[in-house]
Structure formats: structure tokens, C-alpha cells
Amino acid sequence: MRSTDEQTLEAILARRSAWPLSEPAPAPAELESILQAAAVAPDHAGLRPWHFKVVQGDDRQALLHRVLQHPDAQNEQVQVLQGKYTMKLTTAPVVIVLAARITVHPKVPEFEQLLAAGAAVMNMLNAAHLLGYSGFWSSTPEPLAALLHNVMGFGSQERIIGLLNVGMPASAARTAVARPSWQEYAQLWHA
Ligand SMILES: Cc1cc2nc3c(=O)[nH]c(=O)nc-3n(C[C@H](O)[C@H](O)[C@H](O)COP(=O)(O)O)c2cc1C
């Protein structure tokens, strides 16, 4: 019989992103577990270089409204993208706005801090998956990132790195997706 750890690994290897996502949202305790998983990310010098803001329920529509009403959004570029912003910010039941928090550090360059923030997001994706939900990491191309940064009060050292959407896949049947074998991107090196 396979150990629980093997089953967990098997489950992680079967993870897929899903879009669109709909209800149910993770229960409050499940959402806390998903957010807590970020804290397990590798983190040089313990900088914890990430900051997330979780948006759910009616607050998603309110966030969209504030984004679209922002003075910097009063232009044709944003008008054209309005439908896309609506889709990105109000489709999934849980929308986590992701930021990397970059500080100047003598040993930890910016790229390591960005990688740590990405690892934190990956941990949340895996946690959501293991709890039976799906996630989807989506981009926030400018000017959306700047608008979210401004409207949500992110700090000057914080850089928006996308949205983590969490919920249930809208379509029931999900087929497995073919993944590359590890030999395509890793080799055993011998001297
Ligand atoms: C930083 C980041 C941003 C992404 N942004 C988008 C996006 O805006 N739209 C999109 O279709 N996929 C985006 N993706 C890819 C999806 O999140 C997802 O990984 C992809 O659909 C493959 O699915 P999989 O995770 O099951 O392999 C992004 C991935 C990353 C890491």
C-alpha cells in the first residue's frame, strides 16, 4: 500500500490550472491553509518578499469599480480592456492580488526575491489543489497592475506579480494534461 506521502506527491503531479473558476469558494479555514502554505516557500534571509490581498464576494465587484473609476483609467486603452478586467477580477470566487515586496539587501538580489514570491504562489496553488480546489495564476498587464497597486494601497517597494484565482473548475470533466518528461529539462551531470 502506498504511503500518504506518495499519494500526496501523486496528487501534486496531477495538478492542473483551471479557468474559468466558479463557486464554491474555499471555506475560511481552507483559505487560511492556502495562504499559510506561502510561508513554506524558500526564502533567502527570511525577507518574506511577498504580500497578498484577498478579495472575495461583493468586494470583487467593488474593486473592479474602483479600478475603472480611477483617474488613470479614464482613457480609451482601459475602456477597451474593461471586459478583460471584469473577467479577471470577478470570475473566480477568490481573487488573490499578488505582490512581490522587494527590499535592498546585500546578499539577496531582486531576482531571488521575485523567485521566492513565485515559490510562495506555487505553494498556494498546490495547497488549493490538495484541498480539492483549482487555481489559476493570471497576469496583470499594464495598466492593470498600476491601477491595482494604486487602488489597493500596495507599498512603493511592492510590485504586482499577477492574480491567483481560486475556486472550482466551471466545467466538470477535466482531462489529464501531458507533461514533459524530466529528461527534457534536466540531465544527470557526470564529470
Ligand atoms: C506569472 C504567470 C502569469 C500567467 N498569466 C497568465 C495569463 O494571464 N493568461 C493565461 O492564459 N495563462 C497565464 N499563465 C499560465 C497559467 O497560469 C497556467 O499555468 C497555464 O494555463 C498552464 O496550466 P498548468 O498550470 O495546468 O500547466 C500565467 C502563469 C504564470 C506563472
Ligand as a Chemical Component Dictionary entry (heavy atoms), coordinates in Angstrom:
data_LIG
# 
_chem_comp.id                   LIG 
_chem_comp.type                 NON-POLYMER 
_chem_comp.pdbx_formal_charge   0 
_chem_comp.three_letter_code    LIG 
# 
loop_
_chem_comp_atom.comp_id 
_chem_comp_atom.atom_id 
_chem_comp_atom.alt_atom_id 
_chem_comp_atom.type_symbol 
_chem_comp_atom.charge 
_chem_comp_atom.model_Cartn_x 
_chem_comp_atom.model_Cartn_y 
_chem_comp_atom.model_Cartn_z 
_chem_comp_atom.pdbx_ordinal 
LIG C1  C1  C 0 3.256  34.634 -13.639 1  
LIG C2  C2  C 0 2.271  33.894 -14.500 2  
LIG C3  C3  C 0 1.289  34.592 -15.172 3  
LIG C4  C4  C 0 0.393  33.923 -16.007 4  
LIG N1  N1  N 0 -0.574 34.640 -16.662 5  
LIG C5  C5  C 0 -1.438 34.012 -17.488 6  
LIG C6  C6  C 0 -2.458 34.732 -18.159 7  
LIG O1  O1  O 0 -2.627 35.939 -17.988 8  
LIG N2  N2  N 0 -3.259 34.042 -19.005 9  
LIG C7  C7  C 0 -3.102 32.697 -19.220 10 
LIG O2  O2  O 0 -3.851 32.134 -20.018 11 
LIG N3  N3  N 0 -2.178 31.972 -18.546 12 
LIG C8  C8  C 0 -1.347 32.593 -17.683 13 
LIG N4  N4  N 0 -0.407 31.869 -17.003 14 
LIG C9  C9  C 0 -0.368 30.408 -17.179 15 
LIG C10 C10 C 0 -1.435 29.700 -16.365 16 
LIG O3  O3  O 0 -1.426 30.153 -15.008 17 
LIG C11 C11 C 0 -1.220 28.166 -16.340 18 
LIG O4  O4  O 0 -0.006 27.861 -15.732 19 
LIG C12 C12 C 0 -1.250 27.584 -17.742 20 
LIG O5  O5  O 0 -2.566 27.745 -18.257 21 
LIG C13 C13 C 0 -0.853 26.118 -17.777 22 
LIG O6  O6  O 0 -1.636 25.371 -16.910 23 
LIG P1  P1  P 0 -0.993 24.365 -15.858 24 
LIG O7  O7  O 0 -0.593 25.205 -14.657 25 
LIG O8  O8  O 0 -2.051 23.361 -15.570 26 
LIG O9  O9  O 0 0.190  23.740 -16.521 27 
LIG C14 C14 C 0 0.484  32.515 -16.147 28 
LIG C15 C15 C 0 1.457  31.807 -15.439 29 
LIG C16 C16 C 0 2.343  32.483 -14.636 30 
LIG C17 C17 C 0 3.393  31.709 -13.893 31 
# 
loop_
_chem_comp_bond.comp_id 
_chem_comp_bond.atom_id_1 
_chem_comp_bond.atom_id_2 
_chem_comp_bond.value_order 
_chem_comp_bond.pdbx_ordinal 
LIG C1  C2  SING 1  
LIG C2  C3  SING 2  
LIG C2  C16 DOUB 3  
LIG C3  C4  DOUB 4  
LIG C4  N1  SING 5  
LIG C4  C14 SING 6  
LIG N1  C5  DOUB 7  
LIG C5  C6  SING 8  
LIG C5  C8  SING 9  
LIG C6  O1  DOUB 10 
LIG C6  N2  SING 11 
LIG N2  C7  SING 12 
LIG C7  O2  DOUB 13 
LIG C7  N3  SING 14 
LIG N3  C8  DOUB 15 
LIG C8  N4  SING 16 
LIG N4  C9  SING 17 
LIG N4  C14 SING 18 
LIG C9  C10 SING 19 
LIG C10 O3  SING 20 
LIG C10 C11 SING 21 
LIG C11 O4  SING 22 
LIG C11 C12 SING 23 
LIG C12 O5  SING 24 
LIG C12 C13 SING 25 
LIG C13 O6  SING 26 
LIG O6  P1  SING 27 
LIG P1  O7  DOUB 28 
LIG P1  O8  SING 29 
LIG P1  O9  SING 30 
LIG C14 C15 DOUB 31 
LIG C15 C16 SING 32 
LIG C16 C17 SING 33 
# 
